[in-house]
């Protein structure tokens, strides 16, 4: 087994564009769940409308990319309002049911034959990010240090992606440590007490849902740009549960929790994938026990076991506070 290849694969995934996308999406989810206590199981829906808002504007209607970004943000705001208006006055489980249903409904709608002239149906839309890559100051080639190397296109997406993560982290830090942030944390801890102090709990929940949804939509745009494609089946409900996994791993209710969680999640996932494949090729693991086609399922099973152990022995995650964020108390 070539451990240098295994390590390089893991490092590229841990700091690559996909890790930046998931970190950004999880930061929006962290605002919902970690700080406000909103059970949003449809964050992938915000990613979907953000990615498609950009792609449809540019690819279907030949609009400029900046207009596509605004369209994606607007779609996220509308989605948050549609989800929040009827549910945020009710118990938290109603929002959970509504958001997971909305995410799946959107996926099926965007892949339907009725919407195909606009969304591309099951085939999606491709090659709409030329303007983004034209802005890149990086010459074509391969760049990196030691074992970690990226193409110029991936490096440009990484720079923009992690820069957006930094901007979102600074914005959220300022908000969370402001009077507004103290109110939403009080809503998380005791909604009745916050309401008794004269706070409009419904309005604060709606603001949190909108802002976190917009951050998720930006992550969806970044993902669409990175792969130069949007396809409804890339936005299945499993994406939201990956986001919850890395959020729990890094620590909910912490600004850098989603960032640390995303880096570790993709590092471990890629490490296991590469290590298992090389072990099978080297016949350290019998193909009769695990075939290469089963590696994807096995690595997720191993990550699932690790998550169970994490929740059992350190439920607050790596950066979280056990006193503040015990998941059993949520």
C-alpha positions as protocol buffer text, in pm:
chain_id: "A"
residue {
  index: 1
  type: UNK
  ca { x: 0 y: 0 z: 0 }
}
residue {
  index: 2
  type: UNK
  ca { x: 124 y: 344 z: -92 }
}
residue {
  index: 3
  type: UNK
  ca { x: 50 y: 556 z: 216 }
}
residue {
  index: 4
  type: UNK
  ca { x: 170 y: 872 z: 42 }
}
residue {
  index: 5
  type: UNK
  ca { x: -113 y: 834 z: -211 }
}
residue {
  index: 6
  type: UNK
  ca { x: -364 y: 766 z: 65 }
}
residue {
  index: 7
  type: UNK
  ca { x: -250 y: 1071 z: 261 }
}
residue {
  index: 8
  type: UNK
  ca { x: -243 y: 1298 z: -44 }
}
residue {
  index: 9
  type: UNK
  ca { x: -597 y: 1192 z: -141 }
}
residue {
  index: 10
  type: UNK
  ca { x: -719 y: 1262 z: 212 }
}
residue {
  index: 11
  type: UNK
  ca { x: -548 y: 1601 z: 233 }
}
residue {
  index: 12
  type: UNK
  ca { x: -685 y: 1712 z: -105 }
}
residue {
  index: 13
  type: UNK
  ca { x: -1037 y: 1625 z: 6 }
}
residue {
  index: 14
  type: UNK
  ca { x: -994 y: 1780 z: 349 }
}
residue {
  index: 15
  type: UNK
  ca { x: -896 y: 2122 z: 219 }
}
residue {
  index: 16
  type: UNK
  ca { x: -1040 y: 2103 z: -132 }
}
residue {
  index: 17
  type: UNK
  ca { x: -1340 y: 2280 z: -287 }
}
residue {
  index: 18
  type: UNK
  ca { x: -1597 y: 2027 z: -165 }
}
residue {
  index: 19
  type: UNK
  ca { x: -1486 y: 2079 z: 196 }
}
residue {
  index: 20
  type: UNK
  ca { x: -1530 y: 2456 z: 154 }
}
residue {
  index: 21
  type: UNK
  ca { x: -1880 y: 2404 z: 8 }
}
residue {
  index: 22
  type: UNK
  ca { x: -1991 y: 2184 z: 296 }
}
residue {
  index: 23
  type: UNK
  ca { x: -1831 y: 2409 z: 557 }
}
residue {
  index: 24
  type: UNK
  ca { x: -2024 y: 2706 z: 418 }
}
residue {
  index: 25
  type: UNK
  ca { x: -2354 y: 2517 z: 401 }
}
residue {
  index: 26
  type: UNK
  ca { x: -2304 y: 2384 z: 754 }
}
residue {
  index: 27
  type: UNK
  ca { x: -2238 y: 2737 z: 884 }
}
residue {
  index: 28
  type: UNK
  ca { x: -2587 y: 2831 z: 771 }
}
residue {
  index: 29
  type: UNK
  ca { x: -2724 y: 2518 z: 934 }
}
residue {
  index: 30
  type: UNK
  ca { x: -2529 y: 2601 z: 1250 }
}
residue {
  index: 31
  type: UNK
  ca { x: -2708 y: 2934 z: 1269 }
}
residue {
  index: 32
  type: UNK
  ca { x: -3039 y: 2748 z: 1245 }
}
residue {
  index: 33
  type: UNK
  ca { x: -2972 y: 2455 z: 1475 }
}
residue {
  index: 34
  type: UNK
  ca { x: -2669 y: 2547 z: 1685 }
}
residue {
  index: 35
  type: UNK
  ca { x: -2765 y: 2903 z: 1774 }
}
residue {
  index: 36
  type: UNK
  ca { x: -3142 y: 2935 z: 1724 }
}
residue {
  index: 37
  type: UNK
  ca { x: -3254 y: 2577 z: 1791 }
}
residue {
  index: 38
  type: UNK
  ca { x: -3438 y: 2540 z: 1459 }
}
residue {
  index: 39
  type: UNK
  ca { x: -3463 y: 2180 z: 1337 }
}
residue {
  index: 40
  type: UNK
  ca { x: -3399 y: 2238 z: 968 }
}
residue {
  index: 41
  type: UNK
  ca { x: -3374 y: 1905 z: 787 }
}
residue {
  index: 42
  type: UNK
  ca { x: -3391 y: 2066 z: 444 }
}
residue {
  index: 43
  type: UNK
  ca { x: -3074 y: 2275 z: 416 }
}
residue {
  index: 44
  type: UNK
  ca { x: -3006 y: 2097 z: 89 }
}
residue {
  index: 45
  type: UNK
  ca { x: -3318 y: 2269 z: -48 }
}
residue {
  index: 46
  type: UNK
  ca { x: -3153 y: 2608 z: -1 }
}
residue {
  index: 47
  type: UNK
  ca { x: -2841 y: 2475 z: -175 }
}
residue {
  index: 48
  type: UNK
  ca { x: -3058 y: 2351 z: -462 }
}
residue {
  index: 49
  type: UNK
  ca { x: -3242 y: 2679 z: -523 }
}
residue {
  index: 50
  type: UNK
  ca { x: -2914 y: 2871 z: -497 }
}
residue {
  index: 51
  type: UNK
  ca { x: -2735 y: 2653 z: -750 }
}
residue {
  index: 52
  type: UNK
  ca { x: -3029 y: 2644 z: -988 }
}
residue {
  index: 53
  type: UNK
  ca { x: -3096 y: 3016 z: -949 }
}
residue {
  index: 54
  type: UNK
  ca { x: -2747 y: 3080 z: -1082 }
}
residue {
  index: 55
  type: UNK
  ca { x: -2754 y: 2809 z: -1349 }
}
residue {
  index: 56
  type: UNK
  ca { x: -3097 y: 2893 z: -1488 }
}
residue {
  index: 57
  type: UNK
  ca { x: -3022 y: 3264 z: -1510 }
}
residue {
  index: 58
  type: UNK
  ca { x: -2697 y: 3208 z: -1698 }
}
residue {
  index: 59
  type: UNK
  ca { x: -2761 y: 2890 z: -1897 }
}
residue {
  index: 60
  type: UNK
  ca { x: -3134 y: 2905 z: -1975 }
}
residue {
  index: 61
  type: UNK
  ca { x: -3187 y: 3280 z: -2001 }
}
residue {
  index: 62
  type: UNK
  ca { x: -2834 y: 3392 z: -2101 }
}
residue {
  index: 63
  type: UNK
  ca { x: -2812 y: 3639 z: -1814 }
}
residue {
  index: 64
  type: UNK
  ca { x: -2490 y: 3762 z: -1651 }
}
residue {
  index: 65
  type: UNK
  ca { x: -2344 y: 3569 z: -1360 }
}
residue {
  index: 66
  type: UNK
  ca { x: -2391 y: 3850 z: -1110 }
}
residue {
  index: 67
  type: UNK
  ca { x: -2763 y: 3845 z: -1187 }
}
residue {
  index: 68
  type: UNK
  ca { x: -2761 y: 3468 z: -1135 }
}
residue {
  index: 69
  type: UNK
  ca { x: -2607 y: 3514 z: -790 }
}
residue {
  index: 70
  type: UNK
  ca { x: -2879 y: 3764 z: -699 }
}
residue {
  index: 71
  type: UNK
  ca { x: -3143 y: 3525 z: -833 }
}
residue {
  index: 72
  type: UNK
  ca { x: -3005 y: 3242 z: -618 }
}
residue {
  index: 73
  type: UNK
  ca { x: -3010 y: 3461 z: -307 }
}
residue {
  index: 74
  type: UNK
  ca { x: -3364 y: 3579 z: -385 }
}
residue {
  index: 75
  type: UNK
  ca { x: -3482 y: 3219 z: -428 }
}
residue {
  index: 76
  type: UNK
  ca { x: -3335 y: 3129 z: -88 }
}
residue {
  index: 77
  type: UNK
  ca { x: -3514 y: 3420 z: 79 }
}
residue {
  index: 78
  type: UNK
  ca { x: -3846 y: 3323 z: -81 }
}
residue {
  index: 79
  type: UNK
  ca { x: -3799 y: 2958 z: 21 }
}
residue {
  index: 80
  type: UNK
  ca { x: -3721 y: 3057 z: 381 }
}
residue {
  index: 81
  type: UNK
  ca { x: -4034 y: 3273 z: 394 }
}
residue {
  index: 82
  type: UNK
  ca { x: -4251 y: 2997 z: 247 }
}
residue {
  index: 83
  type: UNK
  ca { x: -4117 y: 2747 z: 500 }
}
residue {
  index: 84
  type: UNK
  ca { x: -4111 y: 2977 z: 800 }
}
residue {
  index: 85
  type: UNK
  ca { x: -4437 y: 3168 z: 776 }
}
residue {
  index: 86
  type: UNK
  ca { x: -4666 y: 2870 z: 844 }
}
residue {
  index: 87
  type: UNK
  ca { x: -4440 y: 2673 z: 1080 }
}
residue {
  index: 88
  type: UNK
  ca { x: -4227 y: 2895 z: 1303 }
}
residue {
  index: 89
  type: UNK
  ca { x: -4518 y: 2971 z: 1534 }
}
residue {
  index: 90
  type: UNK
  ca { x: -4564 y: 2597 z: 1590 }
}
residue {
  index: 91
  type: UNK
  ca { x: -4349 y: 2335 z: 1765 }
}
residue {
  index: 92
  type: UNK
  ca { x: -4000 y: 2266 z: 1633 }
}
residue {
  index: 93
  type: UNK
  ca { x: -4094 y: 1927 z: 1488 }
}
residue {
  index: 94
  type: UNK
  ca { x: -4332 y: 2093 z: 1240 }
}
residue {
  index: 95
  type: UNK
  ca { x: -4042 y: 2285 z: 1089 }
}
residue {
  index: 96
  type: UNK
  ca { x: -3839 y: 1964 z: 1070 }
}
residue {
  index: 97
  type: UNK
  ca { x: -4116 y: 1783 z: 883 }
}
residue {
  index: 98
  type: UNK
  ca { x: -4180 y: 2078 z: 652 }
}
residue {
  index: 99
  type: UNK
  ca { x: -3815 y: 2134 z: 560 }
}
residue {
  index: 100
  type: UNK
  ca { x: -3732 y: 1771 z: 482 }
}
residue {
  index: 101
  type: UNK
  ca { x: -4048 y: 1745 z: 271 }
}
residue {
  index: 102
  type: UNK
  ca { x: -3974 y: 2074 z: 94 }
}
residue {
  index: 103
  type: UNK
  ca { x: -3620 y: 1969 z: 5 }
}
residue {
  index: 104
  type: UNK
  ca { x: -3739 y: 1646 z: -154 }
}
residue {
  index: 105
  type: UNK
  ca { x: -4034 y: 1813 z: -326 }
}
residue {
  index: 106
  type: UNK
  ca { x: -3803 y: 2070 z: -482 }
}
residue {
  index: 107
  type: UNK
  ca { x: -3567 y: 1797 z: -605 }
}
residue {
  index: 108
  type: UNK
  ca { x: -3853 y: 1609 z: -771 }
}
residue {
  index: 109
  type: UNK
  ca { x: -3998 y: 1928 z: -918 }
}
residue {
  index: 110
  type: UNK
  ca { x: -3667 y: 2038 z: -1070 }
}
residue {
  index: 111
  type: UNK
  ca { x: -3613 y: 1697 z: -1230 }
}
residue {
  index: 112
  type: UNK
  ca { x: -3969 y: 1671 z: -1366 }
}
residue {
  index: 113
  type: UNK
  ca { x: -4043 y: 1671 z: -1737 }
}
residue {
  index: 114
  type: UNK
  ca { x: -4274 y: 1969 z: -1685 }
}
residue {
  index: 115
  type: UNK
  ca { x: -3982 y: 2184 z: -1566 }
}
residue {
  index: 116
  type: UNK
  ca { x: -3730 y: 2038 z: -1815 }
}
residue {
  index: 117
  type: UNK
  ca { x: -3731 y: 2335 z: -2058 }
}
residue {
  index: 118
  type: UNK
  ca { x: -3603 y: 2557 z: -1775 }
}
residue {
  index: 119
  type: UNK
  ca { x: -3415 y: 2323 z: -1539 }
}
residue {
  index: 120
  type: UNK
  ca { x: -3291 y: 2060 z: -1783 }
}
residue {
  index: 121
  type: UNK
  ca { x: -3493 y: 1790 z: -1606 }
}
residue {
  index: 122
  type: UNK
  ca { x: -3301 y: 1478 z: -1506 }
}
residue {
  index: 123
  type: UNK
  ca { x: -3001 y: 1594 z: -1711 }
}
residue {
  index: 124
  type: UNK
  ca { x: -2966 y: 1927 z: -1531 }
}
residue {
  index: 125
  type: UNK
  ca { x: -2769 y: 2222 z: -1669 }
}
residue {
  index: 126
  type: UNK
  ca { x: -2400 y: 2236 z: -1754 }
}
residue {
  index: 127
  type: UNK
  ca { x: -2119 y: 2479 z: -1835 }
}
residue {
  index: 128
  type: UNK
  ca { x: -2249 y: 2810 z: -1704 }
}
residue {
  index: 129
  type: UNK
  ca { x: -1951 y: 2930 z: -1497 }
}
residue {
  index: 130
  type: UNK
  ca { x: -1719 y: 3056 z: -1771 }
}
residue {
  index: 131
  type: UNK
  ca { x: -1735 y: 3414 z: -1641 }
}
residue {
  index: 132
  type: UNK
  ca { x: -1625 y: 3295 z: -1297 }
}
residue {
  index: 133
  type: UNK
  ca { x: -1319 y: 3113 z: -1430 }
}
residue {
  index: 134
  type: UNK
  ca { x: -1234 y: 3404 z: -1660 }
}
residue {
  index: 135
  type: UNK
  ca { x: -1180 y: 3612 z: -1345 }
}
residue {
  index: 136
  type: UNK
  ca { x: -910 y: 3376 z: -1222 }
}
residue {
  index: 137
  type: UNK
  ca { x: -562 y: 3536 z: -1201 }
}
residue {
  index: 138
  type: UNK
  ca { x: -400 y: 3191 z: -1182 }
}
residue {
  index: 139
  type: UNK
  ca { x: -220 y: 3063 z: -1489 }
}
residue {
  index: 140
  type: UNK
  ca { x: -314 y: 2719 z: -1617 }
}
residue {
  index: 141
  type: UNK
  ca { x: -118 y: 2440 z: -1457 }
}
residue {
  index: 142
  type: UNK
  ca { x: -87 y: 2239 z: -1138 }
}
residue {
  index: 143
  type: UNK
  ca { x: 0 y: 2396 z: -805 }
}
residue {
  index: 144
  type: UNK
  ca { x: 67 y: 2263 z: -461 }
}
residue {
  index: 145
  type: UNK
  ca { x: 307 y: 2172 z: -185 }
}
residue {
  index: 146
  type: UNK
  ca { x: 452 y: 1827 z: -117 }
}
residue {
  index: 147
  type: UNK
  ca { x: 181 y: 1566 z: -183 }
}
residue {
  index: 148
  type: UNK
  ca { x: -105 y: 1810 z: -215 }
}
residue {
  index: 149
  type: UNK
  ca { x: -154 y: 1949 z: -564 }
}
residue {
  index: 150
  type: UNK
  ca { x: -452 y: 2109 z: -737 }
}
residue {
  index: 151
  type: UNK
  ca { x: -532 y: 2221 z: -1088 }
}
residue {
  index: 152
  type: UNK
  ca { x: -552 y: 2595 z: -1146 }
}
residue {
  index: 153
  type: UNK
  ca { x: -932 y: 2574 z: -1174 }
}
residue {
  index: 154
  type: UNK
  ca { x: -974 y: 2388 z: -845 }
}
residue {
  index: 155
  type: UNK
  ca { x: -727 y: 2622 z: -677 }
}
residue {
  index: 156
  type: UNK
  ca { x: -930 y: 2925 z: -787 }
}
residue {
  index: 157
  type: UNK
  ca { x: -1251 y: 2769 z: -653 }
}
residue {
  index: 158
  type: UNK
  ca { x: -1070 y: 2688 z: -326 }
}
residue {
  index: 159
  type: UNK
  ca { x: -949 y: 3045 z: -285 }
}
residue {
  index: 160
  type: UNK
  ca { x: -1297 y: 3186 z: -343 }
}
residue {
  index: 161
  type: UNK
  ca { x: -1465 y: 2914 z: -138 }
}
residue {
  index: 162
  type: UNK
  ca { x: -1249 y: 2943 z: 172 }
}
residue {
  index: 163
  type: UNK
  ca { x: -1260 y: 3322 z: 142 }
}
residue {
  index: 164
  type: UNK
  ca { x: -1640 y: 3301 z: 157 }
}
residue {
  index: 165
  type: UNK
  ca { x: -1607 y: 3076 z: 462 }
}
residue {
  index: 166
  type: UNK
  ca { x: -1390 y: 3340 z: 632 }
}
residue {
  index: 167
  type: UNK
  ca { x: -1637 y: 3616 z: 542 }
}
residue {
  index: 168
  type: UNK
  ca { x: -1930 y: 3410 z: 672 }
}
residue {
  index: 169
  type: UNK
  ca { x: -1741 y: 3327 z: 992 }
}
residue {
  index: 170
  type: UNK
  ca { x: -1663 y: 3693 z: 1060 }
}
residue {
  index: 171
  type: UNK
  ca { x: -2023 y: 3795 z: 982 }
}
residue {
  index: 172
  type: UNK
  ca { x: -2167 y: 3527 z: 1210 }
}
residue {
  index: 173
  type: UNK
  ca { x: -1921 y: 3608 z: 1489 }
}
residue {
  index: 174
  type: UNK
  ca { x: -2025 y: 3973 z: 1479 }
}
residue {
  index: 175
  type: UNK
  ca { x: -2394 y: 3880 z: 1478 }
}
residue {
  index: 176
  type: UNK
  ca { x: -2372 y: 3616 z: 1750 }
}
residue {
  index: 177
  type: UNK
  ca { x: -2186 y: 3852 z: 1985 }
}
residue {
  index: 178
  type: UNK
  ca { x: -2432 y: 4135 z: 1918 }
}
residue {
  index: 179
  type: UNK
  ca { x: -2763 y: 4194 z: 2099 }
}
residue {
  index: 180
  type: UNK
  ca { x: -2935 y: 4012 z: 1811 }
}
residue {
  index: 181
  type: UNK
  ca { x: -2719 y: 3705 z: 1872 }
}
residue {
  index: 182
  type: UNK
  ca { x: -2791 y: 3706 z: 2242 }
}
residue {
  index: 183
  type: UNK
  ca { x: -3164 y: 3707 z: 2167 }
}
residue {
  index: 184
  type: UNK
  ca { x: -3151 y: 3409 z: 1929 }
}
residue {
  index: 185
  type: UNK
  ca { x: -2946 y: 3212 z: 2182 }
}
residue {
  index: 186
  type: UNK
  ca { x: -3208 y: 3292 z: 2444 }
}
residue {
  index: 187
  type: UNK
  ca { x: -3471 y: 3165 z: 2199 }
}
residue {
  index: 188
  type: UNK
  ca { x: -3276 y: 2841 z: 2172 }
}
residue {
  index: 189
  type: UNK
  ca { x: -3254 y: 2800 z: 2549 }
}
residue {
  index: 190
  type: UNK
  ca { x: -3606 y: 2910 z: 2651 }
}
residue {
  index: 191
  type: UNK
  ca { x: -3846 y: 3051 z: 2397 }
}
residue {
  index: 192
  type: UNK
  ca { x: -4110 y: 3132 z: 2657 }
}
residue {
  index: 193
  type: UNK
  ca { x: -3864 y: 3332 z: 2867 }
}
residue {
  index: 194
  type: UNK
  ca { x: -3752 y: 3530 z: 2562 }
}
residue {
  index: 195
  type: UNK
  ca { x: -4112 y: 3606 z: 2474 }
}
residue {
  index: 196
  type: UNK
  ca { x: -4187 y: 3714 z: 2831 }
}
residue {
  index: 197
  type: UNK
  ca { x: -3910 y: 3974 z: 2801 }
}
residue {
  index: 198
  type: UNK
  ca { x: -4094 y: 4135 z: 2510 }
}
residue {
  index: 199
  type: UNK
  ca { x: -3892 y: 3981 z: 2227 }
}
residue {
  index: 200
  type: UNK
  ca { x: -4067 y: 3896 z: 1903 }
}
residue {
  index: 201
  type: UNK
  ca { x: -3952 y: 3534 z: 1892 }
}
residue {
  index: 202
  type: UNK
  ca { x: -4125 y: 3466 z: 1561 }
}
residue {
  index: 203
  type: UNK
  ca { x: -3942 y: 3753 z: 1388 }
}
residue {
  index: 204
  type: UNK
  ca { x: -3603 y: 3645 z: 1525 }
}
residue {
  index: 205
  type: UNK
  ca { x: -3659 y: 3288 z: 1412 }
}
residue {
  index: 206
  type: UNK
  ca { x: -3755 y: 3409 z: 1066 }
}
residue {
  index: 207
  type: UNK
  ca { x: -3446 y: 3628 z: 1041 }
}
residue {
  index: 208
  type: UNK
  ca { x: -3225 y: 3335 z: 1141 }
}
residue {
  index: 209
  type: UNK
  ca { x: -3395 y: 3103 z: 893 }
}
residue {
  index: 210
  type: UNK
  ca { x: -3351 y: 3353 z: 609 }
}
residue {
  index: 211
  type: UNK
  ca { x: -2987 y: 3431 z: 685 }
}
residue {
  index: 212
  type: UNK
  ca { x: -2887 y: 3066 z: 728 }
}
residue {
  index: 213
  type: UNK
  ca { x: -3075 y: 2977 z: 411 }
}
residue {
  index: 214
  type: UNK
  ca { x: -2893 y: 3245 z: 211 }
}
residue {
  index: 215
  type: UNK
  ca { x: -2558 y: 3109 z: 333 }
}
residue {
  index: 216
  type: UNK
  ca { x: -2671 y: 2762 z: 223 }
}
residue {
  index: 217
  type: UNK
  ca { x: -2771 y: 2900 z: -118 }
}
residue {
  index: 218
  type: UNK
  ca { x: -2426 y: 3055 z: -164 }
}
residue {
  index: 219
  type: UNK
  ca { x: -2277 y: 2713 z: -87 }
}
residue {
  index: 220
  type: UNK
  ca { x: -2503 y: 2560 z: -352 }
}
residue {
  index: 221
  type: UNK
  ca { x: -2383 y: 2818 z: -607 }
}
residue {
  index: 222
  type: UNK
  ca { x: -2021 y: 2740 z: -522 }
}
residue {
  index: 223
  type: UNK
  ca { x: -2083 y: 2369 z: -566 }
}
residue {
  index: 224
  type: UNK
  ca { x: -2251 y: 2428 z: -902 }
}
residue {
  index: 225
  type: UNK
  ca { x: -1957 y: 2643 z: -1016 }
}
residue {
  index: 226
  type: UNK
  ca { x: -1700 y: 2388 z: -901 }
}
residue {
  index: 227
  type: UNK
  ca { x: -1851 y: 2097 z: -1099 }
}
residue {
  index: 228
  type: UNK
  ca { x: -1986 y: 2323 z: -1379 }
}
residue {
  index: 229
  type: UNK
  ca { x: -2316 y: 2139 z: -1347 }
}
residue {
  index: 230
  type: UNK
  ca { x: -2640 y: 2126 z: -1151 }
}
residue {
  index: 231
  type: UNK
  ca { x: -2842 y: 1806 z: -1133 }
}
residue {
  index: 232
  type: UNK
  ca { x: -3140 y: 1751 z: -903 }
}
residue {
  index: 233
  type: UNK
  ca { x: -3009 y: 1416 z: -785 }
}
residue {
  index: 234
  type: UNK
  ca { x: -2698 y: 1585 z: -644 }
}
residue {
  index: 235
  type: UNK
  ca { x: -2926 y: 1752 z: -388 }
}
residue {
  index: 236
  type: UNK
  ca { x: -3082 y: 1451 z: -219 }
}
residue {
  index: 237
  type: UNK
  ca { x: -3177 y: 1451 z: 154 }
}
residue {
  index: 238
  type: UNK
  ca { x: -2856 y: 1269 z: 241 }
}
residue {
  index: 239
  type: UNK
  ca { x: -2663 y: 1594 z: 188 }
}
residue {
  index: 240
  type: UNK
  ca { x: -2841 y: 1756 z: 484 }
}
residue {
  index: 241
  type: UNK
  ca { x: -2752 y: 1463 z: 707 }
}
residue {
  index: 242
  type: UNK
  ca { x: -2387 y: 1488 z: 599 }
}
residue {
  index: 243
  type: UNK
  ca { x: -2407 y: 1853 z: 708 }
}
residue {
  index: 244
  type: UNK
  ca { x: -2546 y: 1750 z: 1047 }
}
residue {
  index: 245
  type: UNK
  ca { x: -2270 y: 1489 z: 1078 }
}
residue {
  index: 246
  type: UNK
  ca { x: -1989 y: 1736 z: 1028 }
}
residue {
  index: 247
  type: UNK
  ca { x: -2170 y: 1993 z: 1243 }
}
residue {
  index: 248
  type: UNK
  ca { x: -2191 y: 1747 z: 1533 }
}
residue {
  index: 249
  type: UNK
  ca { x: -1831 y: 1646 z: 1470 }
}
residue {
  index: 250
  type: UNK
  ca { x: -1695 y: 2000 z: 1483 }
}
residue {
  index: 251
  type: UNK
  ca { x: -1931 y: 2126 z: 1751 }
}
residue {
  index: 252
  type: UNK
  ca { x: -2271 y: 2291 z: 1709 }
}
residue {
  index: 253
  type: UNK
  ca { x: -2301 y: 2641 z: 1843 }
}
residue {
  index: 254
  type: UNK
  ca { x: -1940 y: 2730 z: 1763 }
}
residue {
  index: 255
  type: UNK
  ca { x: -1837 y: 2956 z: 1476 }
}
residue {
  index: 256
  type: UNK
  ca { x: -1551 y: 2729 z: 1364 }
}
residue {
  index: 257
  type: UNK
  ca { x: -1730 y: 2404 z: 1445 }
}
residue {
  index: 258
  type: UNK
  ca { x: -1861 y: 2349 z: 1088 }
}
residue {
  index: 259
  type: UNK
  ca { x: -1519 y: 2436 z: 941 }
}
residue {
  index: 260
  type: UNK
  ca { x: -1330 y: 2188 z: 1158 }
}
residue {
  index: 261
  type: UNK
  ca { x: -1603 y: 1930 z: 1108 }
}
residue {
  index: 262
  type: UNK
  ca { x: -1598 y: 1963 z: 729 }
}
residue {
  index: 263
  type: UNK
  ca { x: -1220 y: 1932 z: 706 }
}
residue {
  index: 264
  type: UNK
  ca { x: -1212 y: 1623 z: 930 }
}
residue {
  index: 265
  type: UNK
  ca { x: -1519 y: 1465 z: 770 }
}
residue {
  index: 266
  type: UNK
  ca { x: -1383 y: 1479 z: 416 }
}
residue {
  index: 267
  type: UNK
  ca { x: -1030 y: 1391 z: 528 }
}
residue {
  index: 268
  type: UNK
  ca { x: -1147 y: 1076 z: 706 }
}
residue {
  index: 269
  type: UNK
  ca { x: -1394 y: 980 z: 432 }
}
residue {
  index: 270
  type: UNK
  ca { x: -1130 y: 1007 z: 158 }
}
residue {
  index: 271
  type: UNK
  ca { x: -864 y: 839 z: 375 }
}
residue {
  index: 272
  type: UNK
  ca { x: -1090 y: 537 z: 432 }
}
residue {
  index: 273
  type: UNK
  ca { x: -1189 y: 519 z: 66 }
}
residue {
  index: 274
  type: UNK
  ca { x: -831 y: 527 z: -61 }
}
residue {
  index: 275
  type: UNK
  ca { x: -700 y: 294 z: 210 }
}
residue {
  index: 276
  type: UNK
  ca { x: -970 y: 33 z: 154 }
}
residue {
  index: 277
  type: UNK
  ca { x: -922 y: 34 z: -223 }
}
residue {
  index: 278
  type: UNK
  ca { x: -546 y: -6 z: -192 }
}
residue {
  index: 279
  type: UNK
  ca { x: -587 y: -281 z: 68 }
}
residue {
  index: 280
  type: UNK
  ca { x: -818 y: -470 z: -169 }
}
residue {
  index: 281
  type: UNK
  ca { x: -579 y: -424 z: -462 }
}
residue {
  index: 282
  type: UNK
  ca { x: -288 y: -544 z: -246 }
}
residue {
  index: 283
  type: UNK
  ca { x: -501 y: -842 z: -132 }
}
residue {
  index: 284
  type: UNK
  ca { x: -474 y: -745 z: 234 }
}
residue {
  index: 285
  type: UNK
  ca { x: -854 y: -757 z: 226 }
}
residue {
  index: 286
  type: UNK
  ca { x: -1016 y: -1039 z: 34 }
}
residue {
  index: 287
  type: UNK
  ca { x: -1240 y: -926 z: -256 }
}
residue {
  index: 288
  type: UNK
  ca { x: -1485 y: -1188 z: -131 }
}
residue {
  index: 289
  type: UNK
  ca { x: -1517 y: -991 z: 194 }
}
residue {
  index: 290
  type: UNK
  ca { x: -1533 y: -641 z: 44 }
}
residue {
  index: 291
  type: UNK
  ca { x: -1532 y: -565 z: -328 }
}
residue {
  index: 292
  type: UNK
  ca { x: -1423 y: -230 z: -471 }
}
residue {
  index: 293
  type: UNK
  ca { x: -1786 y: -155 z: -561 }
}
residue {
  index: 294
  type: UNK
  ca { x: -1877 y: -184 z: -192 }
}
residue {
  index: 295
  type: UNK
  ca { x: -1607 y: 50 z: -62 }
}
residue {
  index: 296
  type: UNK
  ca { x: -1836 y: 354 z: -77 }
}
residue {
  index: 297
  type: UNK
  ca { x: -2094 y: 190 z: 148 }
}
residue {
  index: 298
  type: UNK
  ca { x: -1832 y: 54 z: 389 }
}
residue {
  index: 299
  type: UNK
  ca { x: -1663 y: 390 z: 440 }
}
residue {
  index: 300
  type: UNK
  ca { x: -1995 y: 552 z: 529 }
}
residue {
  index: 301
  type: UNK
  ca { x: -2068 y: 267 z: 770 }
}
residue {
  index: 302
  type: UNK
  ca { x: -1732 y: 323 z: 942 }
}
residue {
  index: 303
  type: UNK
  ca { x: -1796 y: 697 z: 962 }
}
residue {
  index: 304
  type: UNK
  ca { x: -2138 y: 619 z: 1108 }
}
residue {
  index: 305
  type: UNK
  ca { x: -1979 y: 404 z: 1380 }
}
residue {
  index: 306
  type: UNK
  ca { x: -1734 y: 684 z: 1458 }
}
residue {
  index: 307
  type: UNK
  ca { x: -2025 y: 931 z: 1482 }
}
residue {
  index: 308
  type: UNK
  ca { x: -2211 y: 702 z: 1723 }
}
residue {
  index: 309
  type: UNK
  ca { x: -1903 y: 686 z: 1946 }
}
residue {
  index: 310
  type: UNK
  ca { x: -1863 y: 1062 z: 1924 }
}
residue {
  index: 311
  type: UNK
  ca { x: -2223 y: 1128 z: 2029 }
}
residue {
  index: 312
  type: UNK
  ca { x: -2191 y: 873 z: 2311 }
}
residue {
  index: 313
  type: UNK
  ca { x: -1864 y: 1000 z: 2458 }
}
residue {
  index: 314
  type: UNK
  ca { x: -1834 y: 1362 z: 2338 }
}
residue {
  index: 315
  type: UNK
  ca { x: -2178 y: 1484 z: 2231 }
}
residue {
  index: 316
  type: UNK
  ca { x: -2066 y: 1846 z: 2215 }
}
residue {
  index: 317
  type: UNK
  ca { x: -1818 y: 1769 z: 1935 }
}
residue {
  index: 318
  type: UNK
  ca { x: -1456 y: 1875 z: 1912 }
}
residue {
  index: 319
  type: UNK
  ca { x: -1499 y: 2248 z: 1976 }
}
residue {
  index: 320
  type: UNK
  ca { x: -1836 y: 2251 z: 2151 }
}
residue {
  index: 321
  type: UNK
  ca { x: -1911 y: 2314 z: 2516 }
}
residue {
  index: 322
  type: UNK
  ca { x: -2061 y: 2015 z: 2695 }
}
residue {
  index: 323
  type: UNK
  ca { x: -2234 y: 2243 z: 2943 }
}
residue {
  index: 324
  type: UNK
  ca { x: -2400 y: 2450 z: 2672 }
}
residue {
  index: 325
  type: UNK
  ca { x: -2462 y: 2213 z: 2386 }
}
residue {
  index: 326
  type: UNK
  ca { x: -2536 y: 1861 z: 2515 }
}
residue {
  index: 327
  type: UNK
  ca { x: -2742 y: 1718 z: 2232 }
}
residue {
  index: 328
  type: UNK
  ca { x: -2947 y: 1508 z: 2473 }
}
residue {
  index: 329
  type: UNK
  ca { x: -3085 y: 1828 z: 2620 }
}
residue {
  index: 330
  type: UNK
  ca { x: -3196 y: 1973 z: 2283 }
}
